Amino acid sequence: MNLLVDTHVWIWRLLEPEHISPAADRLLADPENRVHLSPISVWETLLLARKGRIRLLPDPQAWVQRALQTSQTIMVPLTHDIAMRSERLEGFASQDPADRFLVATALVEDLTLVTADPAMIAFDEVSTAP
């Protein structure tokens, strides 16, 4: 299965794995699955750190570099198609730009989005895994 991890799932898996559901943990640990990460999640992680909502040591940039090396994710390129699709999500409740980009990425790249976000889960167009 081809998976796209939502930003909070990526952070939780590295910092607070107890927050990840057992089903999501099994999916992410399964070597048969390909786990993708969007550059939007890196941007959102750094933004959360800058705003003081998460603490990343020794500093946010170094933490992200180390996390990218150790989390064994595949980068999903941010494309023009994804950017345009993010603006065509009729019925998607969230106006958060990062959420819209992640949903659009999952749709354009045909990925299952691993998330605990209720708005993403409720959006029928995208395949999600809790």
N, C-alpha and C positions, 0 to 999 in steps of 0.2 A: 504494500500500500504506500502511496505517496502522500506524505503528511506535510502540513505547514503549521508550525507552532506559533500561536499567538504570543505576543510579547510577554504577558504575565506568566504564561506557562514556561517559557524559556527561562525567565528570571526565577520563578519558583523552583524549577528543576535544579537550578544551580545553587540557590540560596535557601530555599524553604521547601524541600521536596515533600514534606508532609501535607502541603496544600494541594498537591496533584491527586486527582482521583485514581483509584487503583486501575480502572480501565485505561485511562490515559497513560499511566505509568507503564502498563503492559505494552501498549502500542508503541510508545517511545523507546522502550528497551528491546523490542523485537528486532533482531538483526535483519529480518526479511523486509522491514519497512525502511523507506528512505525519508529522512527527516530534513525538511527544508526550513530555512530562516530568511526572512525578507530584510533588506537593508533598512526598511522602515522600522523594524523592531530594534535594530541597533540605535537608530536615531531616537526612537521613543525611550529607550533605556537611558541614554545619555540625558535626554530632556528631563526624565523623572529624577535623575541624580542631581541635575542642576537646580531643580525646584526643591530639592531636599526631601522628596517623597521616598527615596531609597538611598541607602548609603553603600557605596561601592569602594572597596579598599584594594590597593593603596590609594588609588584615585580612579575616577570613572573610566578614563581612556585606557589605562593599564588593565583594569578589570575586564573591560569589553574585549580587549586584545586577547587576554588569557582565556576568557570564556569562549571566544570564537575558535581558538585552537583546541580547547578541551571538550567542547560540546558535540563535536562531530556532526555538525549540520552542513547541509548543502545550501549555498547561497542561491536564492532565486533572484535573477536580475530584475531590476525595476525598469519596466519598458513603457513606451508610449501607449501601447494597448492597455496596460494596467492603469495608467493614469487616466485615460479616457473612460475606461470601464468604471473607475471609482466614482465617476459623476453620473453613471447610469445604473443606480441601484434602487430602483423604484420599490418602495415598501420597506427599505432598510431603515430601522428606527434611529440609528446612531448618526450623528453629524460629525463625530470625531474623525478628523482626517486620517489618522493612523488606522483606525478600525476600517474605514472605507477602503484604504489601500490594501489592507490585509484580505478583506473579503474579495476585492477585485482580483488580487493575486491568486487566491484560491480558485476563483472562477476561470480566469484566463488560462492558468496553468493546470487546471483540472486536479487540484490538490484537496485533500480532506483537511479542514481547519481544526486543529486541536485547541480548544478554548473552553473557558468556563463563563464566557461573557453571554448573558441572557439575550442580548440583542442579536448577536451573531448566531446563536443557536436557534433563535426564533425565525431567522431569515431563511425561508424555504429554498431559495435558489442555491445556497451553498451547502455542501456536505460538511457536517461537523462531527467531531468526536469529543465527548466530554472528558 
